Amino acid sequence: MTQIQNNKKYDLEDRTLEFGKKIIYLVKDLPKNTINFNLCDQVIRSGTSMGANYREANETETKKDFMFRIRICRKEGKETIYWLQLIEDANPEFRKQIEPLLQETTELVKIFASILEKSKQRLS
């Protein structure tokens, strides 16, 4: 499989799957309390949704449906950033685990935005 210089895979299906796994690992490590329960439920939903929607996008039959799914990926990424920031605020001792996830989410959102932009240009 092709790798870029910082060892992040070009294959976005694999990359979003690995990201989802890392979200799950973080949630498993967090203290079990009322606040974390609610925050973790949300971040698991949004953080794993990106990969699921990206896979769906790759199976669509129309450009319009593809773009719709990619928009969902971008939206779920932005939501994941929000939940990770709240988790970090509620659990500052986990900052070293959360910061790389925030960085990866930001990169994924930018990738999805770029895919959308290029898809729009091709439609024009």
Residue frames as a rotation matrix with the C-alpha (Angstrom) as fourth column:
MET 1
0.584 0.812 0.000 0.00
0.812 -0.584 0.000 0.00
0.000 0.000 -1.000 0.00
THR 2
-0.043 -0.563 0.826 1.23
0.507 -0.725 -0.467 3.47
0.861 0.398 0.316 -0.82
GLN 3
0.328 0.061 -0.943 2.35
0.918 -0.255 0.303 5.59
-0.222 -0.965 -0.139 2.11
ILE 4
0.731 -0.181 0.658 2.96
0.097 -0.927 -0.362 9.32
0.675 0.328 -0.660 2.35
GLN 5
-0.146 -0.973 0.178 6.01
-0.110 -0.163 -0.980 10.71
0.983 -0.162 -0.083 4.11
ASN 6
-0.448 -0.028 0.894 4.45
-0.863 -0.249 -0.440 10.87
0.235 -0.968 0.087 7.57
ASN 7
-0.995 -0.057 -0.082 3.31
-0.047 0.992 -0.117 7.22
0.088 -0.112 -0.990 7.22
LYS 8
-0.264 0.964 0.038 -0.37
-0.371 -0.066 -0.926 8.10
-0.890 -0.259 0.375 6.93
LYS 9
-0.532 0.079 0.843 -2.08
0.600 0.738 0.309 5.92
-0.598 0.670 -0.440 4.37
TYR 10
-0.920 0.269 -0.284 -3.51
-0.391 -0.644 0.658 7.33
-0.006 0.717 0.698 1.18
ASP 11
-0.575 0.744 -0.341 -6.32
0.365 0.606 0.707 4.77
0.732 0.282 -0.620 1.42
LEU 12
-0.610 0.377 0.697 -9.01
-0.629 -0.765 -0.138 6.82
0.481 -0.522 0.704 3.13
GLU 13
0.513 0.778 -0.364 -11.11
-0.375 0.584 0.720 3.77
0.773 -0.233 0.591 3.93
ASP 14
0.174 -0.545 -0.820 -8.24
0.702 0.653 -0.284 2.31
0.690 -0.527 0.496 5.98
ARG 15
-0.769 -0.546 0.332 -7.37
0.220 -0.714 -0.664 5.67
0.600 -0.438 0.669 7.48
THR 16
-0.218 0.763 0.609 -10.90
-0.765 -0.521 0.379 6.36
0.606 -0.383 0.697 8.68
LEU 17
0.628 0.373 -0.683 -11.17
0.048 0.858 0.512 2.80
0.777 -0.354 0.520 10.04
GLU 18
-0.241 -0.811 -0.533 -7.96
0.745 0.198 -0.638 3.27
0.622 -0.551 0.556 12.05
PHE 19
-0.748 0.040 0.663 -9.25
-0.283 -0.922 -0.264 6.63
0.601 -0.385 0.701 13.28
GLY 20
0.312 0.946 0.089 -12.48
-0.591 0.120 0.798 5.01
0.744 -0.301 0.596 14.46
LYS 21
0.435 -0.244 -0.867 -10.48
0.535 0.844 0.031 2.37
0.725 -0.477 0.498 16.33
LYS 22
-0.657 -0.754 0.002 -8.41
0.480 -0.421 -0.770 5.06
0.581 -0.504 0.639 18.06
ILE 23
-0.330 0.649 0.685 -11.59
-0.659 -0.678 0.325 6.82
0.676 -0.344 0.652 19.17
ILE 24
0.666 0.607 -0.434 -12.81
-0.179 0.694 0.697 3.54
0.724 -0.386 0.571 20.67
TYR 25
0.014 -0.749 -0.663 -9.47
0.736 0.456 -0.500 2.96
0.677 -0.481 0.558 22.44
LEU 26
-0.771 -0.256 0.584 -9.62
-0.096 -0.858 -0.504 6.45
0.630 -0.444 0.637 23.93
VAL 27
0.094 0.919 0.383 -13.17
-0.728 -0.199 0.656 5.94
0.679 -0.340 0.650 25.18
LYS 28
0.571 0.077 -0.817 -12.20
0.277 0.919 0.280 2.61
0.773 -0.386 0.504 26.77
ASP 29
-0.365 -0.861 -0.354 -9.45
0.706 -0.009 -0.708 4.39
0.606 -0.508 0.612 28.74
LEU 30
-0.476 0.198 0.857 -11.54
-0.325 -0.945 0.038 7.30
0.817 -0.260 0.514 30.01
PRO 31
-0.975 0.168 0.145 -12.97
-0.103 0.233 -0.967 7.24
-0.196 -0.958 -0.210 33.54
LYS 32
-0.509 0.860 -0.040 -16.50
0.579 0.377 0.723 5.86
0.637 0.345 -0.690 33.72
ASN 33
-0.724 0.363 -0.587 -18.73
0.376 -0.506 -0.777 8.68
-0.578 -0.783 0.230 34.97
THR 34
0.247 0.968 0.046 -21.94
0.607 -0.117 -0.786 10.43
-0.756 0.222 -0.616 33.97
ILE 35
0.432 -0.125 -0.893 -20.24
-0.484 -0.868 -0.113 13.20
-0.761 0.481 -0.435 32.00
ASN 36
-0.608 -0.761 -0.228 -17.91
-0.622 0.278 0.732 10.91
-0.494 0.586 -0.642 30.08
PHE 37
-0.450 0.504 0.737 -20.71
0.455 0.840 -0.296 8.45
-0.768 0.202 -0.608 29.35
ASN 38
0.613 0.781 -0.122 -22.63
0.337 -0.398 -0.853 11.05
-0.715 0.482 -0.507 27.38
LEU 39
0.360 -0.563 -0.744 -19.61
-0.739 -0.659 0.141 12.63
-0.569 0.499 -0.654 25.69
CYS 40
-0.648 -0.690 0.324 -18.17
-0.401 0.670 0.625 9.24
-0.648 0.275 -0.710 24.73
ASP 41
-0.020 0.736 0.677 -21.43
0.553 0.572 -0.605 8.04
-0.833 0.362 -0.419 23.24
GLN 42
0.816 0.376 -0.439 -21.46
-0.063 -0.697 -0.714 11.09
-0.574 0.610 -0.546 20.98
VAL 43
0.107 -0.858 -0.502 -17.80
-0.871 -0.325 0.370 10.95
-0.480 0.397 -0.782 19.92
ILE 44
-0.587 -0.254 0.769 -18.05
0.033 0.941 0.337 7.25
-0.809 0.223 -0.544 19.06
ARG 45
0.382 0.826 0.415 -21.07
0.552 0.157 -0.819 7.95
-0.741 0.542 -0.396 16.85
SER 46
0.884 -0.014 -0.468 -19.53
-0.307 -0.771 -0.557 10.88
-0.354 0.636 -0.686 14.98
GLY 47
0.020 -0.996 -0.085 -15.95
-0.817 -0.065 0.573 9.54
-0.576 0.058 -0.815 14.91
THR 48
-0.576 -0.194 0.794 -16.92
0.137 0.935 0.327 6.19
-0.806 0.297 -0.512 13.40
SER 49
0.499 0.863 0.079 -19.54
0.306 -0.090 -0.948 7.68
-0.811 0.498 -0.309 11.10
MET 50
0.262 -0.461 -0.848 -16.89
-0.760 -0.640 0.113 9.30
-0.594 0.615 -0.518 8.92
GLY 51
-0.756 -0.647 0.103 -15.51
-0.482 0.655 0.582 5.93
-0.444 0.390 -0.807 7.83
ALA 52
-0.374 0.706 0.602 -18.90
0.512 0.698 -0.501 4.35
-0.773 0.121 -0.622 7.33
ASN 53
0.629 0.654 -0.420 -20.12
0.060 -0.579 -0.813 7.25
-0.775 0.486 -0.403 5.22
TYR 54
-0.072 -0.724 -0.686 -16.91
-0.841 -0.326 0.433 7.35
-0.537 0.607 -0.586 3.20
ARG 55
-0.838 -0.187 0.512 -17.35
0.022 0.927 0.374 3.68
-0.544 0.325 -0.773 2.33
GLU 56
0.130 0.959 0.250 -20.93
0.593 0.127 -0.795 4.39
-0.795 0.252 -0.552 1.32
ALA 57
0.446 -0.014 -0.895 -19.73
-0.472 -0.853 -0.222 7.30
-0.760 0.522 -0.387 -0.82
ASN 58
-0.569 -0.786 -0.244 -17.41
-0.656 0.255 0.710 4.98
-0.496 0.564 -0.661 -2.70
GLU 59
-0.776 0.336 0.534 -20.34
0.436 0.897 0.070 2.72
-0.456 0.287 -0.843 -3.57
THR 60
0.036 0.848 -0.529 -22.72
-0.066 -0.527 -0.848 5.39
-0.997 0.065 0.037 -4.84
GLU 61
-0.022 0.066 0.998 -23.94
0.897 0.442 -0.009 5.38
-0.442 0.894 -0.069 -8.40
THR 62
0.635 0.272 0.723 -24.28
0.616 -0.744 -0.261 9.13
0.466 0.611 -0.640 -8.91
LYS 63
-0.460 -0.822 0.335 -21.98
0.507 -0.553 -0.661 12.07
0.729 -0.134 0.671 -8.37
LYS 64
-0.026 0.557 0.830 -24.75
-0.495 -0.729 0.473 13.84
0.868 -0.399 0.295 -6.46
ASP 65
0.911 0.366 -0.193 -25.06
-0.051 0.563 0.825 10.99
0.410 -0.741 0.531 -3.95
PHE 66
0.184 -0.933 -0.309 -21.27
0.834 0.314 -0.453 10.78
0.520 -0.175 0.836 -3.67
MET 67
-0.531 -0.391 0.752 -21.07
0.081 -0.907 -0.414 14.47
0.843 -0.159 0.514 -2.80
PHE 68
0.451 0.768 0.455 -23.93
-0.507 -0.199 0.838 14.12
0.734 -0.609 0.300 -0.30
ARG 69
0.845 -0.163 -0.509 -22.06
0.431 0.770 0.471 11.34
0.315 -0.617 0.721 1.54
ILE 70
-0.209 -0.976 0.064 -18.79
0.783 -0.206 -0.587 13.29
0.586 -0.073 0.807 1.51
ARG 71
-0.192 0.236 0.953 -20.62
-0.346 -0.925 0.159 16.28
0.918 -0.299 0.259 3.01
ILE 72
0.862 0.508 -0.001 -21.81
-0.212 0.362 0.908 13.98
0.461 -0.782 0.419 5.79
CYS 73
0.401 -0.805 -0.438 -18.21
0.826 0.524 -0.208 12.83
0.397 -0.279 0.874 6.35
ARG 74
-0.492 -0.598 0.632 -17.08
0.326 -0.800 -0.504 16.44
0.807 -0.042 0.588 6.68
LYS 75
0.188 0.677 0.712 -19.98
-0.544 -0.532 0.649 17.31
0.817 -0.510 0.269 9.00
GLU 76
0.917 0.135 -0.376 -19.30
0.178 0.704 0.687 14.28
0.358 -0.697 0.621 11.23
GLY 77
-0.009 -0.992 -0.129 -15.63
0.823 0.066 -0.564 15.25
0.568 -0.111 0.816 11.35
LYS 78
-0.433 -0.091 0.897 -16.46
-0.181 -0.966 -0.185 18.74
0.883 -0.243 0.401 12.57
GLU 79
0.626 0.719 0.301 -18.79
-0.499 0.074 0.863 17.24
0.599 -0.691 0.405 15.15
THR 80
0.650 -0.464 -0.602 -16.04
0.613 0.788 0.054 14.85
0.449 -0.405 0.797 16.28
ILE 81
-0.437 -0.806 0.400 -13.72
0.402 -0.572 -0.715 17.81
0.805 -0.152 0.574 16.87
TYR 82
-0.009 0.548 0.836 -16.40
-0.612 -0.664 0.429 19.38
0.791 -0.508 0.341 19.07
TRP 83
0.901 0.415 -0.124 -16.86
-0.177 0.615 0.768 16.24
0.395 -0.670 0.628 21.19
LEU 84
0.293 -0.873 -0.391 -13.11
0.774 0.456 -0.438 15.64
0.561 -0.174 0.810 21.50
GLN 85
-0.457 -0.435 0.775 -12.64
-0.015 -0.868 -0.496 19.21
0.889 -0.238 0.391 22.72
LEU 86
0.384 0.673 0.633 -15.31
-0.721 -0.210 0.660 18.68
0.577 -0.709 0.405 25.37
ILE 87
0.876 -0.126 -0.465 -13.76
0.298 0.900 0.318 15.35
0.378 -0.418 0.826 26.41
GLU 88
-0.119 -0.991 0.068 -10.37
0.632 -0.129 -0.764 17.03
0.766 -0.048 0.642 26.66
ASP 89
-0.283 0.085 0.955 -11.81
-0.474 -0.878 -0.062 19.80
0.834 -0.470 0.289 28.82
ALA 90
0.690 0.642 0.333 -13.52
-0.625 0.298 0.721 17.27
0.364 -0.706 0.608 31.11
ASN 91
0.902 -0.419 0.101 -10.42
0.331 0.824 0.459 15.03
-0.276 -0.380 0.883 31.23
PRO 92
0.783 -0.597 -0.176 -7.31
-0.617 -0.708 -0.345 17.22
0.081 0.378 -0.922 30.91
GLU 93
0.101 -0.770 0.630 -5.11
-0.585 0.466 0.664 14.33
-0.805 -0.435 -0.403 32.04
PHE 94
0.258 0.065 0.964 -5.85
0.550 0.810 -0.202 12.69
-0.794 0.582 0.173 28.66
ARG 95
0.628 0.000 -0.778 -4.63
-0.412 -0.848 -0.332 15.66
-0.660 0.529 -0.533 26.59
LYS 96
-0.409 -0.891 -0.198 -1.68
-0.685 0.157 0.711 13.68
-0.602 0.427 -0.674 25.15
GLN 97
-0.640 0.266 0.721 -4.08
0.458 0.885 0.081 11.04
-0.617 0.382 -0.688 23.81
ILE 98
0.371 0.929 -0.019 -6.66
0.591 -0.252 -0.766 13.51
-0.716 0.272 -0.643 22.56
GLU 99
0.186 -0.333 -0.924 -4.44
-0.411 -0.881 0.235 16.02
-0.892 0.336 -0.301 20.75
PRO 100
-0.861 -0.509 -0.007 -3.33
-0.218 0.355 0.909 13.58
-0.460 0.784 -0.417 18.01
LEU 101
-0.401 0.807 0.434 -6.99
0.837 0.515 -0.184 12.64
-0.372 0.290 -0.882 17.49
LEU 102
0.472 0.535 -0.700 -7.92
0.248 -0.843 -0.477 16.29
-0.846 0.051 -0.531 17.12
GLN 103
-0.294 -0.680 -0.672 -5.11
-0.572 -0.438 0.693 16.75
-0.766 0.588 -0.260 14.60
GLU 104
-0.919 -0.035 0.394 -6.17
0.236 0.751 0.617 13.68
-0.317 0.660 -0.681 12.61
THR 105
0.032 0.996 0.084 -9.82
0.819 0.022 -0.574 14.78
-0.574 0.087 -0.815 12.62
THR 106
0.335 0.025 -0.942 -8.83
-0.208 -0.973 -0.100 18.21
-0.919 0.230 -0.321 11.35
GLU 107
-0.700 -0.656 -0.281 -6.81
-0.458 0.110 0.882 16.62
-0.548 0.747 -0.377 8.55
LEU 108
-0.693 0.510 0.510 -9.72
0.641 0.760 0.111 14.33
-0.331 0.403 -0.853 7.61
VAL 109
0.348 0.836 -0.424 -12.13
0.497 -0.548 -0.672 17.28
-0.795 0.023 -0.607 7.51
LYS 110
0.013 -0.432 -0.902 -9.73
-0.571 -0.743 0.348 19.10
-0.821 0.511 -0.256 5.18
ILE 111
-0.919 -0.332 0.211 -9.44
-0.058 0.645 0.762 16.03
-0.390 0.688 -0.612 2.96
PHE 112
-0.273 0.900 0.339 -13.23
0.853 0.389 -0.347 15.70
-0.444 0.194 -0.875 2.73
ALA 113
0.426 0.375 -0.823 -13.51
0.057 -0.919 -0.390 19.43
-0.903 0.119 -0.413 1.97
SER 114
-0.445 -0.692 -0.568 -10.94
-0.597 -0.243 0.765 19.04
-0.668 0.679 -0.305 -0.80
ILE 115
-0.832 0.229 0.504 -12.77
0.444 0.821 0.360 16.04
-0.332 0.523 -0.785 -2.27
LEU 116
0.190 0.970 -0.151 -15.98
0.707 -0.241 -0.665 18.08
-0.682 0.020 -0.731 -2.27
GLU 117
0.228 -0.168 -0.959 -14.31
-0.354 -0.932 0.079 21.04
-0.907 0.322 -0.272 -3.96
LYS 118
-0.787 -0.591 -0.179 -12.77
-0.403 0.271 0.874 18.86
-0.468 0.760 -0.451 -6.67
SER 119
-0.588 0.655 0.474 -16.08
0.712 0.698 -0.082 17.08
-0.384 0.289 -0.877 -7.21
LYS 120
0.388 0.718 -0.578 -17.87
0.331 -0.694 -0.639 20.41
-0.860 0.057 -0.507 -7.62
GLN 121
-0.160 -0.544 -0.824 -15.31
-0.613 -0.600 0.515 21.52
-0.774 0.587 -0.237 -10.20
ARG 122
-0.943 -0.208 0.260 -15.83
0.028 0.729 0.684 18.34
-0.332 0.653 -0.681 -12.20
LEU 123
-0.154 0.968 0.198 -19.58
0.804 0.239 -0.544 18.91
-0.574 0.076 -0.815 -12.24
SER 124
0.228 0.242 -0.943 -19.17
-0.081 -0.960 -0.267 22.40
-0.970 0.138 -0.200 -13.69
